[in-house]
Amino acid sequence: MPTHRSPPTTIAAMQFPHLTRAHLPALLARMPKAELHIHIEGSLEPELIFELARKNGVALAYPSVEALRAAYAFTDLQSFLDLYYAGASVLIDESDFYAMAMAYFARAHADRVVHAELFFDPQTHTERGVPMGAVIGGLARACADAHTQFGISASLILCFLRHMSEASAIETLQAALPYRQHFIGVGLDSGERGNPPEKFATVFAQCRALGLHGVAHAGEEGPPAYITSALDVLQVERIDHGVRCSEDPALVARLAASRMPLTVCPLSNTKLCVFGTMAEHNLATLLHAGLCITLNSDDPAYFGGYLLANFEAAFAALPTLTVQDAWQLARNSFEASFASTAQKAAWMAELDAVFAST
C-alpha cells in the first residue's frame, strides 16, 4: 500500500536564525509531534500493573510497586521481554486494555503528541486465553476517546511476535480480520536474534493484499541485513529502530535516497545497551546524513521516559543537534505517519507556527 508521504524534505528547507539552543527546552515541549513507535503494553506502569493484578486476581512475582520498578535493569532485549510479558499478564478484559491506553494518551497529550500509531501484540494475550475482541475492542475505544478528550489522532498497528511461528502469525491475522476496521497496519516485533524478517514473508504478503500498511523492527539487535530483508522481502513502509544501518554505508545511502523512515527510540536503545550511553547514539549522524529519522518512546514505562523525555535526553547528550534538527525531527514524524496528506499539512503548519512564534 502506498504511503501518504510528503515530498522529500532537506535539512535546509527551513531556517530559524532567531532561535538558539537556549530555546530548545521550550520548543521541545511546545512543538506538536507524532509518535510512531509505541508498544502500548510497554506503557503499562507498575502502579497500573498492581491495580489490575488486584482487580483480576493475578499473582505477581514482586511484592510491591517499588520492587517491580527496581527490576527494570536490563542487559539486552530478551531480559526486557521476559519482564514485559510478565507485566502484560494482568490484562484480562476489555476495560483493562482501555485503561492502559487511556493512561498512555494522557501522558502523550502532556508531551504535545497530536498523532500516535500504537503497536499492540495480540498473541501475548490470546495465548493466555484473552479474546481478540477484548484486546482490540478496548484499544479501539481508547483511540476514539483520545480524540474526544485530548484531540489526539490515534491508530492501531497489529504486531506479530517474531519468536513465534509464521503459522501463528497467520492464525492471528485471521482472528483479527473481523475487527479489520480498527487497525491500519501490521508490524513485526519481539526478539530479533535468529528471527529474520523473511520468516514472515507469506503473512506480510497477505497483509499487503488486504491493503494493510507494513512496518517491521529491524537493525536494533539484528544486523543491517535484517533491514534489507524487511525492505525487499516484507516490502515495509517504515523500519522500526534501524540504527545498525550505520554498519552498511550502502544501506545508509539507500535509506537516505528513499526517505525510508526509521522510528528511533533513544532511551530504549541506551536502556537495552544497544548504545553504551546516549552520547554514543548515532541518531544525529543519521539525521544529518539525510535519513528520515523520527524519535519515539518504544516501551516508556520500562525505559525511563515518554516522548518528550526522549527528545530532552537526546538533545542534552548530543550537542550537534540544533533547533533546526528539532523542527526536522517533528516534521519527519508527520511525514512518516500513515495519516492523510491534508492532516499532515495541518500539523506541519502548526509546527511551523510554534517555531515562528518562539
C-alpha positions in Angstrom: 0.0 0.0 0.0 1.4 3.4 -0.9 2.1 5.8 2.0 0.9 9.4 2.0 4.4 10.6 2.5 5.3 14.2 1.8 7.8 15.2 -0.8 11.4 14.7 0.4 12.5 17.4 2.8 16.0 18.5 3.2 17.6 19.7 6.4 18.0 23.2 4.9 14.3 23.5 4.0 13.5 26.0 6.7 15.8 28.1 8.9 15.2 29.8 12.2 18.1 32.3 12.7 16.3 33.9 15.6 16.4 30.7 17.7 19.3 29.1 19.6 19.8 26.0 21.7 18.7 28.1 24.7 15.2 28.0 23.1 15.2 24.2 22.9 13.5 23.3 26.2 10.5 25.4 25.4 10.4 24.3 21.7 10.7 20.6 22.5 7.8 20.9 25.0 5.6 23.1 22.8 6.1 21.6 19.3 3.4 19.1 18.0 4.7 15.6 17.5 3.6 12.2 16.1 4.7 9.0 17.9 5.1 6.1 15.5 6.9 3.5 17.7 5.0 2.9 20.9 4.1 -0.6 22.2 1.0 0.1 24.2 1.7 -2.9 26.5 5.1 -1.2 27.2 3.3 1.8 28.6 1.9 -0.2 31.4 3.3 1.5 34.6 3.9 -0.6 37.7 1.2 1.2 39.6 -1.4 0.2 37.0 0.1 -3.3 36.8 -0.6 -3.8 40.6 -4.1 -2.2 40.3 -5.1 -4.6 37.5 -3.5 -7.5 39.3 -5.6 -6.9 42.3 -8.7 -6.4 40.2 -8.2 -9.6 38.2 -6.7 -11.8 41.0 -3.3 -12.2 39.2 -0.4 -13.1 41.4 2.8 -11.1 40.7 6.3 -12.2 41.4 7.1 -8.8 43.0 5.8 -7.7 46.5 5.5 -4.0 45.7 5.5 -1.3 43.0 8.9 -0.3 44.2 10.3 -3.9 43.9 8.9 -4.2 40.4 10.3 -0.9 39.2 13.7 -1.9 40.7 13.7 -4.9 38.4 13.8 -2.6 35.4 17.6 -3.2 34.9 18.0 -4.8 31.5 21.2 -6.2 29.9 19.6 -6.8 26.5 16.4 -7.1 24.6 15.5 -10.6 25.9 15.9 -9.6 29.6 13.4 -6.8 29.0 11.0 -9.0 27.1 10.8 -11.5 29.9 9.6 -8.8 32.3 7.4 -7.2 29.6 5.4 -10.4 29.0 5.0 -10.9 32.8 3.6 -7.4 33.2 1.1 -8.0 30.4 -0.4 -10.9 32.2 -2.6 -8.6 34.3 -4.5 -7.6 31.1 -7.6 -9.7 31.1 -10.7 -7.9 29.8 -11.6 -5.1 27.5 -11.6 -2.5 30.3 -8.0 -3.3 31.1 -6.8 -2.6 27.6 -8.9 0.6 27.6 -7.4 1.8 30.9 -3.9 1.1 29.8 -4.3 3.0 26.5 -6.0 6.0 28.1 -3.2 6.3 30.7 -0.8 6.5 27.7 -2.9 9.1 25.9 -3.0 11.3 29.0 0.9 11.3 29.1 1.1 11.7 25.3 -1.2 14.7 25.5 1.1 16.3 28.1 4.0 15.8 25.7 2.2 17.5 22.8 1.7 14.3 20.9 -1.1 15.1 18.3 -0.9 11.7 16.5 0.0 8.3 17.7 0.2 4.9 15.9 0.1 2.3 18.6 1.6 -1.1 18.3 -0.2 -4.0 20.1 0.7 -7.6 20.5 -2.4 -9.8 20.3 -0.5 -13.1 20.6 0.7 -12.0 24.0 -2.9 -12.1 25.1 -4.7 -14.7 23.0 -2.1 -17.2 24.1 -3.4 -16.7 27.6 -7.0 -17.1 26.5 -7.9 -13.5 26.2 -10.3 -13.0 23.3 -9.1 -10.9 20.3 -12.2 -8.8 20.6 -11.3 -7.8 24.2 -7.9 -6.6 23.1 -8.9 -4.7 20.0 -12.2 -3.5 21.5 -10.6 -1.8 24.5 -7.8 -0.2 22.4 -10.1 1.0 19.7 -12.5 2.6 22.2 -9.5 4.3 23.8 -8.4 5.7 20.4 -11.8 7.1 19.9 -11.9 8.7 23.4 -8.4 10.0 23.0 -9.6 12.1 20.1 -12.6 13.4 22.1 -10.8 14.1 25.3 -7.3 15.1 24.1 -7.6 15.9 20.5 -5.2 13.1 19.6 -5.5 11.3 16.3 -4.7 7.6 17.0 -4.5 4.4 15.0 -3.6 0.8 15.8 -0.9 -1.4 14.2 -1.2 -5.2 15.0 2.3 -6.7 15.6 3.3 -10.3 15.1 5.7 -11.8 17.6 8.7 -12.9 15.6 9.9 -15.5 18.2 6.7 -17.4 17.3 6.0 -19.2 14.0 4.6 -17.7 10.9 1.7 -20.1 11.2 0.8 -18.5 14.5 1.1 -15.0 12.8 -1.3 -16.1 10.0 -3.7 -17.5 12.6 -3.6 -14.2 14.5 -4.3 -12.2 11.3 -7.3 -14.4 10.6 -8.6 -14.0 14.1 -8.2 -10.2 13.8 -9.9 -9.7 10.5 -13.4 -9.4 12.0 -12.0 -6.2 13.6 -10.2 -5.0 10.4 -11.8 -1.6 10.6 -9.9 -0.9 13.9 -6.3 -1.3 12.7 -4.4 0.2 9.8 -1.4 -2.0 9.5 0.8 -4.8 10.8 4.3 -4.9 12.4 6.9 -7.3 13.5 8.4 -7.2 16.9 9.9 -9.2 19.8 13.4 -10.8 19.8 15.3 -10.2 16.6 18.1 -12.8 17.1 17.5 -15.8 15.0 14.2 -14.5 13.6 14.9 -12.7 10.3 12.2 -10.8 8.5 11.9 -13.3 5.7 10.5 -15.8 8.2 7.2 -13.8 7.8 7.2 -13.3 4.0 3.9 -15.0 3.5 1.9 -13.3 6.2 3.1 -9.9 5.1 2.2 -10.6 1.5 -1.3 -11.5 2.8 -1.5 -8.2 4.7 -0.4 -6.2 1.6 -3.2 -7.9 -0.3 -5.7 -6.7 2.4 -4.5 -3.1 2.0 -2.7 -3.0 5.4 0.4 -0.9 5.9 3.5 -2.8 6.9 6.3 -1.9 9.3 9.0 -4.1 11.0 11.5 -3.9 13.7 14.9 -4.4 12.1 18.5 -3.4 12.9 18.1 -3.0 16.6 19.9 -6.1 17.8 19.7 -7.8 14.4 22.3 -7.0 11.7 21.8 -4.5 8.8 20.9 -7.4 6.6 17.6 -7.6 8.5 16.8 -4.1 7.4 17.4 -5.0 3.8 15.2 -8.1 4.2 12.4 -6.1 5.7 12.6 -3.7 2.8 13.0 -6.2 0.0 11.1 -9.3 1.2 8.4 -7.8 3.5 8.2 -4.6 1.5 7.6 -2.5 4.6 7.0 1.2 4.6 8.9 2.0 7.8 11.8 0.5 9.7 11.4 0.4 13.4 14.7 1.1 15.1 17.1 0.5 12.2 20.1 2.1 14.0 22.5 -0.6 12.9 22.2 0.6 9.3 25.3 2.7 10.0 27.3 -0.5 9.7 26.5 -0.6 6.0 27.2 2.7 4.1 25.4 1.5 1.0 22.3 0.8 3.1 22.5 4.3 4.7 22.7 5.8 1.2 19.7 3.8 0.1 17.6 4.8 3.2 18.5 8.5 2.7 17.7 8.5 -1.0 14.3 6.8 -0.5 13.4 8.8 2.7 12.6 5.5 4.3 11.6 6.4 7.9 13.4 5.0 10.8 11.5 5.1 14.1 14.4 5.5 16.5 13.9 5.1 20.3 16.9 6.8 22.1 16.1 5.9 25.7 15.2 2.3 24.8 18.5 1.9 22.9 20.6 3.0 25.8 18.5 1.1 28.4 18.9 -2.1 26.3 22.6 -1.5 25.8 22.4 -1.0 22.0 24.5 2.1 22.8 26.5 2.4 25.9 25.4 5.9 26.6 23.2 8.5 25.0 26.2 10.4 23.9 27.2 7.4 21.7 23.9 7.3 19.9 24.0 7.7 16.1 20.7 9.4 15.6 22.3 12.8 14.9 24.7 11.3 12.4 21.9 9.5 10.6 19.7 12.6 10.7 22.5 14.8 9.3 23.1 12.2 6.5 19.6 12.9 5.3 17.7 9.9 6.7 14.0 10.4 7.8 14.7 9.8 11.5 11.8 10.1 14.0 12.0 9.9 17.8 9.8 7.7 19.8 9.4 6.1 23.3 9.1 2.4 22.4 8.2 1.0 25.9 8.2 4.1 28.0 7.1 2.5 31.3 10.2 0.3 31.2 12.8 2.6 29.6 12.5 5.7 31.7 10.5 8.2 29.6 7.7 9.1 27.3 8.2 11.0 24.0 9.2 14.4 25.4 11.8 12.8 27.7 13.3 11.0 24.7 13.7 14.4 22.9 15.1 16.0 26.0 17.6 13.2 26.7 18.8 13.1 23.1 19.3 16.9 22.7 21.0 17.1 26.1 23.5 14.4 25.2 24.1 15.2 21.5 25.5 18.7 21.1 25.4 18.6 17.3 21.6 18.6 17.4 20.2 22.0 16.7 16.9 23.9 16.8 16.7 23.1 13.1 17.0 19.4 13.9 14.2 19.6 16.5 11.9 21.0 13.7 13.1 18.4 11.3 12.5 15.5 13.7 9.0 16.7 14.4 8.3 17.2 10.7 9.7 13.8 9.9 7.3 12.2 12.4 4.3 13.7 10.4 5.9 12.8 7.0 6.4 9.2 8.1 3.0 8.7 9.6 0.1 7.0 7.8 -2.2 10.0 8.2 -3.8 11.7 5.2 -1.9 14.3 3.2 -4.3 17.0 4.4 -3.9 16.1 8.1 -0.1 16.1 7.7 -0.1 19.5 6.2 -2.2 20.9 9.0 0.2 19.5 11.7 3.2 20.8 9.8 1.7 24.3 9.6 1.1 24.1 13.4 4.7 23.1 13.8 6.0 26.0 11.7 3.8 28.4 13.7 5.4 27.3 17.0 8.9 27.9 15.7 8.0 31.2 14.1 6.3 32.5 17.3 9.0 31.4 19.8 
